[in-house]
Amino acid sequence: KLAITKEVLTKEQALERFKGDELKHAVMSKISGDAFGVYKQGEFEDLCKGPHLPNTRFLNHFKLTKLAGAYLGGDENNEML
């Protein structure tokens, strides 16, 4: 039962938080505006528009029925995410 928390960062703060992560920097470069939502669950944190559940206790059983790949910017010539 992990809390899911949101933090809003400026673009400068987000770039510093994720320094060294080229994919996140590429995503941020395509987003207009200066506010970035960062969601954290346990030790994991990521950029996301949200919203999210407040806690993982709301997640019951689920089943993955398919898996798919995604490319940065939807361009298959880019690295798979």
N, C-alpha and C positions, 0 to 999 in steps of 0.2 A: 504494500500500500504506500506508494510513493506520491508525494505532492508534485503537481505540475505547476511551475511558477513562470510568470511572464515578466520580462524586464524590457523596457524600451530604451534603446541606445541611439545616440546620434550616429551619423554615418562615420564620423571620425572615431568614436568609441568602438563601433562595431568592427571597423577595419583593424583597429589595434587589438581587440579581443581575439579576432580570428587571423592574426598575422601568420603568415606561413601557410595558409590554406588557400591555394590558388583558386579552387572551385568556388569557395564562398566569396572571394574577392570578385570573381567573374560575375557571379549572381548579383552582388551588390552594385556592380558597375552598371547593370542594366535596370536598376530600380531608381525611379525618380523620387525625390523627397529626401528628408534628412532623419526620418525616424525608422528604426528597424526593431521589429519584435524578436526577442530571443527567448525561447522556451527552454526550461531546464527540468529534467526529471532525473533525480539521483545525480550521478556524475556526468550524464549526457546533456549537452546543450546544443541547440541548433537555431538557425534563422527560420522563422515561419510567420505567416500572416495570422495564423490562429483563426478562431478561438480553439481552446482545448478543454478537455475535462479538468476539473480541479484536482483530481486524485485518481490513481490507477484502480482504486476499489470499484469504480464505476464500470470497469472493463470485466466482463464475464468471459465465458469461453468464446473463442472464435476459431475459424478454420481458414487457412489460406487455400484458395481454390485455383489460383493462377499466379504466376510470377512473370514479370516483364522487366526489360531494361529501359533506361531513360538516358538521353543524351543532353548535355548542357545546351540550353537554348533550343532544344528539339532538333538539333542538327546532327545527323548520324555521322558526320565527319569529325565531330568533337568527341572527346573522351566520354566513355560510358560512366554514368554516375553510380 
